[in-house]
Amino acid sequence: MEKFFIRGGNPLKGTVYISGAKNAAVALVAATILCDEPCTLENVPAISDITKCLDILKSMGAVVKMEKEGVIYIDTSTINTTKVPYKLAETMRASSYFLGTLLGRFHEAFVPMPGGCYLGDRPIDQHLKAFKALGATDEVVRGANYVKADKLVGNQIYFDFVTVGATMNAIFAAVKAKGQTIIENAAKEPHIVDVANFLNSMGADIRGAGTDVIKIRGVEYLHGTTYATIPDQIEAGTYMVAAAATKGDVVIANVIPKHLESITAKLRKCGVCVEENDESVHVWVDGPIMNTTVKTQPHPGFPTDMQPQFSTLLTMAQGTSKVTEEIFNNRFRYVAELRKMGADVSVEGGKVAIIQGVPTLKGAPVQATDLRAGAALVIAGLAADGLTEIDNIHYIERGYEHIDKKLRELGADITRVIVPDNEHVEMTS
Ligand code: EPZ
């Protein structure tokens, strides 16, 4: 078992380069199924969720070659099944994207129930609603979603609420359907735009991505392309918060500052200095961190995927802060771990955290409960007095490329330690 040992207290300093976006790249990999020729993806992050998506493609007969770090050649013309293996599907939410892409190309998909971080109940009813609107049927067969259609025909799809995953899947199923599809109340996240741009670069006809109405005219053939993934908004935000929490001075490079606006605005509200440049943001602290209120919202609101990291910063702010989680109904499980480090947080009704700032956190043995919770604990460990030992770091590696190396380059004292199962590690401070 691997753990991170972090000796806190070093202000982060220097420049960190942001990798390709996880939540875009997992969708791009699945979308290669719609391409009738080989294609090449660039700026693909080396994270475990991508490895699993590529494994899904390989398990179905696709040819996948890593040309160099971050550059992957994919030929899905050799796919010989529309079934995704249980073991791969059950480990991540993004496996649900294979429903839309297989349906879009082969008019059939068998995808075991998606897994992913436990953040509360995560049904896929809106995904299925979109498939049905286009003429597909769905049933649950041996614990898997089985969707099929004789033909897919464009239609109007209105989502009951904003959902990233269902918007992606509606695009995938519609891109080769006959006629026009109009998706209303669509998600506007940067990764939706990235996927639409990728498909358009193959010859798809998708307009309006990034607004709440997306119009798609189905095409018959999608040609090969080479496409680079956008930078990861959440990885960037995580380093911005880590810089603030350690009272550091960090340039976060290779980003699209516009994607970071809601995070930048909240950091500034807390007294953190943020300077936006063309492709980087510079974050530093020259005074106390102040309390604030945060409410998570679909893009362009404050992202739920930054909520645990930002709440962690607020545990060290002056005064009382209030954080409301509007997207998921169980995204405060990390609070119990932060309390072990001396944080003063109470959670009301599973949706609202009241955070009373404390002067410092104290190092402790803690466990990552999911991906962003793990990132939050890394930030807590970097800022805390003494040694923090983080267990379950495989969650963190689902979404952060080389996080320990990048942090060391910024001056953090973080080590990856292999600990035999059940071995007790004596904490020295
Ligand atoms: C995507 O999840 C991301 N995952 C999540 O990233 C992110 O937190 C989330 O969008 C919100 O931004 C990927 O992109 C792979 P949703 P997704 O559909 O698509 C409910 C991370 O840490 N819902 O926008 O699953 C759902 O339960 C993560 O990187 C339904 O009820 O999110 C949730 O409460 C974790 N029925 C809300 O809607 C549906 O059919 C929003 O979910 C679909 C969703």
Boltz pocket constraint, residues with backbone or C-beta under 6 A from the ligand:
constraints:
  - pocket:
      binder: B
      contacts: [[A, 22], [A, 23], [A, 24], [A, 26], [A, 93], [A, 94], [A, 117], [A, 120], [A, 121], [A, 122], [A, 123], [A, 124], [A, 125], [A, 126], [A, 127], [A, 128], [A, 162], [A, 163], [A, 164], [A, 165], [A, 166], [A, 304], [A, 305], [A, 327], [A, 328], [A, 329], [A, 371], [A, 372], [A, 399]]
      max_distance: 6.0
